[in-house]
Amino acid sequence: MLFGQSMNAFLIGLLAFAFFIFVVLFFVFLRFFRLWIQSVTTGAGIRLVDMVAMTFRKVNPAVIVRSKIMAVQAGLDESEGMTSRSLEAHYLAGGNVALVVQSLIAANKAKTIQLTYREATAIDLAGRNVLEAVQTSVYPKVIDCPARSSARKTLDAVAKDGIQLKVTARVTVRANLQRLIGGATEETIIARVGEGIVSAIGSAETHDEVLENPDRISKAVLAKRLDAQTAFEIVSIDIADIDVGDNIGARLQADQAEADTRVARARAEGRRAMAIAAEQEQVALIEEARAKVVEAEADVPRAMAESFRSGRLGILDYYKLRNVEADTEMRAAIAGAGTSRRPNNDGE
């Protein structure tokens, strides 16, 4: 009796477990039925078990299935390494699986672009938009120089005659998929083209030569191979607009003349100051000489007194000397010369 009850309980548990398994399988089938039908009907080759396993590996089955379906429908086989496992690996690495497959399809349809699955995934993981790169290879991209986001709207350069030219250019580039990883970006292309344009204008003898033949700028820039070590290949460089700016040479000459004038004025002021100092030195020497004269004149009365005492000068000789001095002063007064007055301390 107990054995029969235990058998009944075992059968009930077994049926319950089987029912649970059936319900789980039923819901799993309902969840992945549409994807499985698409995979079967398109020949993608992804089984229902693989879709369940993707869920446990935290991979979105819809992305993998639809990407594989796109590849199969476009004629991309697994010989290129694009299997469901590789797609899962790229998904887990953080890549954009759908974008990689779309880029491979676009490259395959273009017929002239050689792009493998390995290269596409590497480009995608490097942070580049691989689909945009393929599209740029098929349809070249036009880059404005200077860039539209730049604060300067033109490239300003000066010819040898001093005339400034304002230039805007458009650079047509095509993506180089082999150099896309590690190659320089658009900013480098813009900088190099701008440098080449400024150099080409600066080497022109006159600005008229540039205005007459603007294509000489593009030819000179293209000859420098500015796309080396970049992710792009320059197709053409076209001068969109060129305007005449200021006469920089004349302005620089005027500034130089003004600077020379200031230097000359400073030197003249220095010479004037030196002349004033020399004049003051001469005035001091004159005053010193006059002091010596006065000192010498003070010795005259002492010499005359000594002559009187020694008997070398008599009284009559003294009166004759005074008469000669008086006669000389009278003659000078009559001639209108007058007697010169000594300058005072103010130089008057």
C-alpha positions as CSV (number, residue, x, y, z in Angstrom):
1,M,0.0,0.0,0.0
2,L,2.8,2.4,1.0
3,F,4.7,1.3,-2.1
4,G,1.7,2.2,-4.3
5,Q,1.3,5.6,-2.7
6,S,5.0,6.4,-3.2
7,M,4.8,5.3,-6.8
8,N,1.8,7.6,-7.4
9,A,3.7,10.5,-5.7
10,F,6.7,9.8,-7.9
11,L,4.6,9.8,-11.1
12,I,2.9,13.0,-10.1
13,G,6.2,14.7,-9.5
14,L,7.6,13.4,-12.7
15,L,4.6,14.6,-14.6
16,A,4.8,18.0,-12.9
17,F,8.5,18.3,-13.8
18,A,7.7,17.2,-17.4
19,F,5.0,19.8,-17.5
20,F,7.4,22.5,-16.2
21,I,9.9,21.5,-18.8
22,F,7.3,21.7,-21.5
23,V,6.1,25.1,-20.3
24,V,9.7,26.4,-20.3
25,L,10.4,25.0,-23.8
26,F,7.1,26.4,-25.0
27,F,7.9,29.9,-23.9
28,V,11.4,29.6,-25.2
29,F,10.0,28.4,-28.5
30,L,7.5,31.3,-28.6
31,R,10.3,33.8,-27.9
32,F,12.7,32.6,-30.5
33,F,10.2,31.2,-33.0
34,R,10.2,34.2,-35.3
35,L,14.0,34.4,-35.4
36,W,14.4,30.7,-35.9
37,I,11.9,30.8,-38.8
38,Q,13.9,33.6,-40.4
39,S,17.1,31.8,-39.9
40,V,15.8,28.6,-41.4
41,T,14.1,30.2,-44.4
42,T,17.1,32.4,-45.3
43,G,19.7,29.8,-44.7
44,A,21.5,31.7,-41.9
45,G,22.3,28.4,-40.2
46,I,21.7,29.5,-36.6
47,R,19.8,26.9,-34.6
48,L,17.3,27.4,-31.8
49,V,19.7,26.0,-29.3
50,D,22.4,28.5,-30.4
51,M,19.9,31.3,-29.8
52,V,19.2,30.1,-26.2
53,A,22.9,29.8,-25.6
54,M,23.4,33.4,-26.8
55,T,20.9,34.5,-24.1
56,F,23.0,32.9,-21.4
57,R,26.2,34.5,-22.8
58,K,24.4,37.9,-22.7
59,V,24.3,38.3,-26.4
60,N,21.3,39.7,-28.2
61,P,20.2,36.9,-30.5
62,A,18.2,39.3,-32.7
63,V,21.3,41.3,-33.6
64,I,23.3,38.2,-34.5
65,V,20.5,36.5,-36.4
66,R,19.5,39.6,-38.4
67,S,23.2,40.5,-39.2
68,K,23.9,36.9,-40.3
69,I,20.7,37.0,-42.5
70,M,21.9,40.2,-44.1
71,A,25.3,38.7,-44.8
72,V,23.8,35.5,-46.3
73,Q,21.3,37.4,-48.4
74,A,24.1,39.6,-49.7
75,G,26.2,36.6,-50.8
76,L,28.9,36.8,-48.0
77,D,29.8,33.3,-47.0
78,E,31.6,32.0,-43.9
79,S,34.9,31.6,-45.8
80,E,35.8,35.2,-44.9
81,G,35.6,34.3,-41.2
82,M,32.2,35.8,-40.6
83,T,30.5,33.0,-38.6
84,S,27.9,33.3,-35.9
85,R,30.6,32.7,-33.3
86,S,32.8,35.6,-34.7
87,L,29.8,37.8,-34.7
88,E,29.1,37.0,-31.1
89,A,32.8,37.6,-30.2
90,H,32.6,41.1,-31.8
91,Y,29.4,41.8,-30.0
92,L,30.9,40.9,-26.7
93,A,33.9,43.1,-27.5
94,G,31.6,46.1,-27.7
95,G,31.5,46.3,-31.5
96,N,28.6,47.3,-33.7
97,V,27.8,44.0,-35.5
98,A,25.1,45.4,-37.8
99,L,27.3,48.3,-38.9
100,V,30.2,45.9,-39.7
101,V,28.0,43.6,-41.8
102,Q,26.5,46.6,-43.6
103,S,30.0,48.0,-44.4
104,L,31.0,44.6,-45.8
105,I,27.9,44.4,-47.9
106,A,28.6,47.9,-49.2
107,A,32.2,47.1,-50.0
108,N,31.2,43.9,-51.8
109,K,28.7,45.7,-53.9
110,A,31.2,48.4,-54.8
111,K,33.5,45.7,-56.4
112,T,36.5,48.0,-56.2
113,I,37.0,48.1,-52.4
114,Q,38.9,45.3,-50.7
115,L,37.7,44.9,-47.2
116,T,37.8,41.8,-45.1
117,Y,35.8,40.9,-42.0
118,R,38.9,41.1,-39.9
119,E,39.7,44.6,-41.1
120,A,36.1,45.8,-40.7
121,T,35.9,44.6,-37.1
122,A,39.3,46.1,-36.3
123,I,38.2,49.5,-37.7
124,D,34.9,49.3,-35.8
125,L,36.7,48.5,-32.5
126,A,39.1,51.3,-33.1
127,G,36.2,53.7,-32.8
128,R,35.8,54.6,-36.5
129,N,32.6,54.5,-38.4
130,V,33.4,51.7,-40.8
131,L,30.3,52.1,-42.8
132,E,30.9,55.8,-43.3
133,A,34.5,55.0,-44.3
134,V,33.3,52.6,-47.0
135,Q,30.7,55.1,-48.2
136,T,33.5,57.8,-48.4
137,S,35.5,55.4,-50.4
138,V,32.7,55.0,-52.9
139,Y,31.4,58.6,-52.8
140,P,34.3,61.0,-52.1
141,K,33.7,63.5,-49.3
142,V,34.2,67.2,-49.6
143,I,35.9,69.0,-46.7
144,D,35.8,72.8,-46.3
145,C,39.1,74.5,-45.7
146,P,39.0,76.3,-43.3
147,A,36.4,74.1,-41.5
148,R,33.0,75.6,-41.0
149,S,33.4,75.3,-37.3
150,S,36.6,77.4,-37.3
151,A,36.6,81.0,-36.1
152,R,38.4,82.1,-39.2
153,K,36.4,82.0,-42.4
154,T,39.3,82.4,-44.8
155,L,42.9,81.4,-45.2
156,D,45.0,84.6,-45.2
157,A,48.3,84.7,-47.0
158,V,50.6,87.4,-48.3
159,A,52.4,87.4,-51.7
160,K,55.9,88.7,-52.2
161,D,54.5,92.1,-53.3
162,G,52.9,92.5,-49.9
163,I,49.2,92.1,-51.0
164,Q,47.1,89.9,-48.8
165,L,44.8,87.3,-50.3
166,K,41.9,85.6,-48.6
167,V,41.2,82.1,-49.9
168,T,38.6,79.4,-49.2
169,A,39.1,75.9,-50.6
170,R,37.3,72.6,-50.8
171,V,39.2,69.4,-50.5
172,T,37.7,66.2,-52.0
173,V,39.0,63.1,-50.2
174,R,38.4,59.4,-50.4
175,A,38.8,57.1,-47.4
176,N,41.8,54.8,-47.4
177,L,40.6,51.7,-45.5
178,Q,44.2,50.3,-45.2
179,R,45.3,53.4,-43.4
180,L,42.1,54.0,-41.5
181,I,43.6,52.6,-38.3
182,G,46.3,54.9,-37.0
183,G,45.9,57.4,-39.8
184,A,45.4,61.1,-39.2
185,T,41.8,62.5,-39.3
186,E,40.2,65.3,-41.2
187,E,41.7,68.0,-38.9
188,T,45.2,67.0,-40.1
189,I,44.1,67.2,-43.8
190,I,42.6,70.7,-43.2
191,A,45.8,71.9,-41.4
192,R,48.1,70.5,-44.1
193,V,46.1,72.0,-46.9
194,G,45.9,75.3,-45.2
195,E,49.7,75.3,-44.7
196,G,50.2,74.4,-48.4
197,I,47.9,77.2,-49.6
198,V,49.7,79.8,-47.5
199,S,53.1,78.5,-48.7
200,A,52.0,78.6,-52.4
201,I,50.7,82.1,-52.2
202,G,53.7,83.3,-50.2
203,S,56.0,82.0,-53.0
204,A,54.2,83.9,-55.7
205,E,56.0,87.1,-56.9
206,T,52.8,89.1,-57.2
207,H,49.2,88.6,-56.1
208,D,48.2,89.1,-59.8
209,E,49.8,85.8,-60.7
210,V,47.6,84.0,-58.1
211,L,44.5,85.8,-59.3
212,E,45.2,84.9,-62.9
213,N,45.9,81.2,-62.2
214,P,44.3,80.0,-59.0
215,D,44.9,76.4,-60.1
216,R,48.6,77.0,-59.4
217,I,47.8,76.8,-55.7
218,S,46.0,73.5,-56.0
219,K,48.8,72.0,-58.2
220,A,51.5,73.1,-55.7
221,V,49.5,71.7,-52.8
222,L,48.8,68.4,-54.5
223,A,52.5,68.0,-55.4
224,K,53.4,67.9,-51.7
225,R,51.5,64.6,-51.0
226,L,49.7,66.0,-48.0
227,D,47.6,62.8,-47.5
228,A,50.6,60.8,-46.3
229,Q,50.0,58.9,-43.1
230,T,46.4,60.0,-43.1
231,A,43.2,58.0,-43.3
232,F,42.2,59.7,-46.5
233,E,43.4,60.1,-50.1
234,I,43.2,63.6,-51.6
235,V,41.3,63.5,-54.9
236,S,41.4,67.2,-55.7
237,I,41.8,70.6,-54.1
238,D,39.6,73.3,-55.6
239,I,39.8,77.0,-54.8
240,A,36.2,78.1,-54.0
241,D,36.8,81.8,-53.5
242,I,39.8,84.2,-53.5
243,D,39.6,87.9,-52.5
244,V,42.2,90.7,-52.2
245,G,42.8,91.8,-48.7
246,D,45.0,94.6,-47.2
247,N,48.3,95.8,-48.4
248,I,50.3,94.2,-45.7
249,G,53.6,95.2,-47.2
250,A,52.8,98.9,-47.2
251,R,51.5,98.7,-43.7
252,L,54.7,97.0,-42.5
253,Q,56.8,99.6,-44.3
254,A,54.8,102.4,-42.7
255,D,55.2,100.8,-39.3
256,Q,58.9,100.4,-40.0
257,A,59.2,104.1,-41.0
258,E,57.3,105.1,-37.9
259,A,59.7,103.0,-35.8
260,D,62.7,104.5,-37.6
261,T,61.3,108.0,-36.9
262,R,61.0,107.3,-33.2
263,V,64.5,105.9,-33.1
264,A,65.8,109.0,-34.9
265,R,63.9,111.3,-32.6
266,A,65.4,109.4,-29.6
267,R,68.9,109.7,-31.0
268,A,68.4,113.4,-31.7
269,E,67.1,114.0,-28.2
270,G,70.1,112.2,-26.9
271,R,72.4,114.4,-29.0
272,R,70.6,117.5,-27.8
273,A,70.9,116.5,-24.2
274,M,74.7,115.9,-24.8
275,A,75.0,119.4,-26.5
276,I,73.2,121.0,-23.5
277,A,75.5,119.2,-21.1
278,A,78.6,120.3,-23.2
279,E,77.3,123.9,-23.2
280,Q,76.9,123.9,-19.4
281,E,80.4,122.5,-19.2
282,Q,81.7,125.4,-21.3
283,V,79.8,127.9,-19.2
284,A,81.5,126.4,-16.1
285,L,84.9,126.7,-17.8
286,I,84.2,130.3,-18.7
287,E,83.3,131.1,-15.1
288,E,86.4,129.3,-14.0
289,A,88.5,131.4,-16.4
290,R,86.9,134.6,-15.2
291,A,87.6,133.7,-11.7
292,K,91.3,133.2,-12.6
293,V,91.3,136.6,-14.3
294,V,89.8,138.2,-11.2
295,E,92.4,136.4,-9.1
296,A,95.1,137.7,-11.5
297,E,93.7,141.3,-11.4
298,A,93.9,141.1,-7.6
299,D,97.6,140.6,-7.9
300,V,98.1,143.9,-9.9
301,P,97.7,146.3,-6.9
302,R,100.1,144.2,-4.9
303,A,102.6,144.2,-7.7
304,M,102.3,148.0,-8.1
305,A,102.8,148.5,-4.4
306,E,105.8,146.3,-4.5
307,S,107.2,148.3,-7.4
308,F,106.6,151.6,-5.5
309,R,108.5,150.3,-2.5
310,S,111.3,149.0,-4.6
311,G,111.6,152.2,-6.6
312,R,111.0,150.5,-10.0
313,L,107.8,152.5,-10.5
314,G,107.5,156.2,-9.9
315,I,104.5,158.4,-9.2
316,L,104.7,160.0,-12.6
317,D,104.7,156.6,-14.3
318,Y,101.6,155.7,-12.3
319,Y,99.7,158.8,-13.4
320,K,100.7,158.2,-17.0
321,L,99.2,154.7,-16.8
322,R,96.0,156.0,-15.4
323,N,95.8,158.6,-18.1
324,V,96.2,155.9,-20.7
325,E,93.4,153.9,-19.2
326,A,91.1,156.9,-19.0
327,D,91.9,157.8,-22.6
328,T,91.2,154.2,-23.7
329,E,87.8,154.2,-21.9
330,M,86.8,157.5,-23.4
331,R,87.7,156.3,-26.9
332,A,85.6,153.1,-26.4
333,A,82.6,155.2,-25.1
334,I,82.9,157.5,-28.1
335,A,83.0,154.5,-30.5
336,G,79.8,153.2,-28.9
337,A,81.3,150.0,-27.9
338,G,80.6,150.6,-24.2
339,T,81.9,148.5,-21.5
340,S,80.7,144.9,-21.3
341,R,78.9,143.9,-18.1
342,R,79.8,140.7,-16.4
343,P,77.0,138.1,-16.4
344,N,75.4,137.4,-13.0
345,N,74.6,133.9,-11.6
346,D,71.5,133.6,-13.8
347,G,73.6,133.9,-17.0
348,E,72.2,137.4,-17.8
